């Protein structure tokens, strides 16, 4: 072994204390980087795997594609895999819709179609049914049985004459609750049968395909490419359907990656600051030694190498320890997280299953590689300055070395009378840089802690839940538009046959425990002038009664308009969300809207009376108007939401009755404050646990730094302290002085953490508020976390002072004086 | 005259077996008030250990050290520290000033540790004697070796101790400064009526003392 390496190795052993602390900091840094990467990437992978397991895997589907175009698409260069589905007709039944469909093998795979038992159709007359279908048709059957079914074939201009045919049941698929509820089922025939029944010219396929090279594309690019191909084959945009869930889960999310990078950079910075500070601080007593090495002939380069190799040897020992610990712990952390998130989310349950069975590998060689590189980088950067300091020492200077302070200051004002406190202050002032570095390192973690604590405390689940839902219980219509399969769901239809009738509302009022019922009405349409990405913007208007007048006015942030003025029908109150999308909109502007009135439309121009910022609970709409204004324009039943206040004592029974009432119509959905609260509490709990766990580990790195600074500040002054004791300082006074130093560190750290932390935290709150993050709106100072932080830091300091001074007192006074002589 | 400083059968050994070092081997000494005593001996003869014992910095294996007739090792550590700062002034070879304090603060440090008010007139008198009156605000690292040692002497005198113990105070100084410092120390001590015990291996300096004690292998061979 070369002399330099040997010396470095000897130094590792000699500076046990410092190197142990350094090792801890390195191991913790390793742990954090590794776990952030593993868990972060693991979450993406698990989500992806569970989406793969749960959703169809095609990227794009074209509807109504002719046989000719289908063939052309099958050989298209940009398409990697293509599957076909053809709907051939409907089974004749009194009340249920049973669609006969056929898929080729690729189609079955891309659709993730699964059977409860049996196989997919192999022979021409094979059929896959579900128990629900058989029940609807009132026939019995098991695998292999032949059943005779009456049906109508889809033809160019509607449905053909009734026919009948006999099929052999080859498989059963599941019939879901949704199927039963909507009375809509599918059976699957063979492709041959479908082709035989429908002449080539009439065939219309649904073509599902995956694009080639999609791994490198974003969601938007995939969609755009899909539309392009569609255009080439004359598929109108309305018939191009992208597989949203699948695409979103697979081909995003750049912001997640960015978040991970930010976290890792933070960890690396904390690591650098700590390791650098440990080396910097403990370099002071070593300077003489390096001076001697220089005196006997070491070159600058050799000294630099010695410091570097010592640090790297420690890294080489600590890094594997960190990797080992984190490898074992990350699977456990992952499991806990997913178990926590699983709850009732079917996708997350799939994810939990995948992780449990070890189907998603969490440990990847590249995560090890990145972690190792990041940690080596951290060590190397941390060592750069200490290396320079050691190399710069001149042998002559080293022998007389008194400390690292520059010889800038020549005089000190000083005090007439000295006390222990003044003595301590003088010493802290001498090591301004060292004191500063320690306080800033420790404080930085504290600031981060306070910011996170502020956000978490502002995100009070009770408040948030209240902002999501205004009353105790809500019964609301569920409508959507543009669904050809469910045209009845369009609000234009529902308002003509609205289940929220006066009679229904009276029924709700009569439920025992219901104290108040407020009705919100709704009207929609388009704003021709405004469009985004080629789509004309929707005009959603919620109608509110006079009891909301105050809420509306309070929320106004630009301009001012009263409820009475709005009632005149010329002005409208616009949500601040609109300004987010269309910043050019201002108070006083005119907006022409085309509003839906059942099947008709009406044009109406409003002046923007004011812009207001409102919570989701008000309805989350773009515009608000008095109910009377909507009623005047549209005679249909516009009731959309019932906000129900329930007596606390009777909640359980009332909720059940209300649910039962709502269940009478498939168009109604319900929600309660309690449900909303639970949801948020669950979300926030996980977020809090994760955030605080991360901060505690980061804090751990900071504490290594504190221990080192305290130890060094005492050990490097061994002789000085011994000398002051020789001229009369008692042990008690010495301990008091050390405690005072500890207190100054504590106060400094706390001033930085709590003081600056609170300010930055408030800034973060303002940011979160404008961005509507976690629905935050009111500032709550994080009292409990702040007190906890103060207690923990103070306790640690006291503990450290006692530990270090007890250790120091083991040395006899003579040893202290003799040190370094 | 009654002895101000006395040792009775003082013993301090270091190590064991073959490595046993008899630093102080049954030593008896008597020093009278106002005396300037030089302790002379070769390196490793036990001079420094003896001085540390006299000052109560280290505890002996057996025997007693009496200061004004009182056995200092009967005192607990805490009391001993207080006793030390009131009765004894130390001067070390390597000055040992506190680098973060200026000249004035270094000098009044023992008074501050004792919780007493500084007798400014008295301390200024000492400072004028050592010729540092225009350097009061200077930090130690701006002073020369001789200047630093003069500050250390002033520090030892400032709390008016009865006894000054000096461990080779001029070991780091050139011969001209050395003589200056010693004459100054001697005149101060006689002016303020203090007792001075000084370790040295310099014959010239030893000659300036009222009395010379020679130590060899932990024993007094000539008093």
Interface residues (C-beta under 8 A of the other chain):
Chain A: X402 X403 X407 X409 X410 X411 X412 X413 X414 X415 X416 X417 X418 X419 X420 X422 X423 X426 X427 X429 X430 X719 X720 X723 X724 X725 X726 X727 X728 X729 X730 X731 X732 X733 X812 X813 X814 X817 X821
Chain B: X52 X55 X57 X58 X77 X78 X81 X82 X84 X85 X86 X89 X90 X92 X94 X96 X98 X99 X100 X101 X102 X104 X105 X108 X109 X110 X111 X112 X113 X114 X115 X117 X118 X120 X137 X138 X139 X141 X142 X155 X156 X159
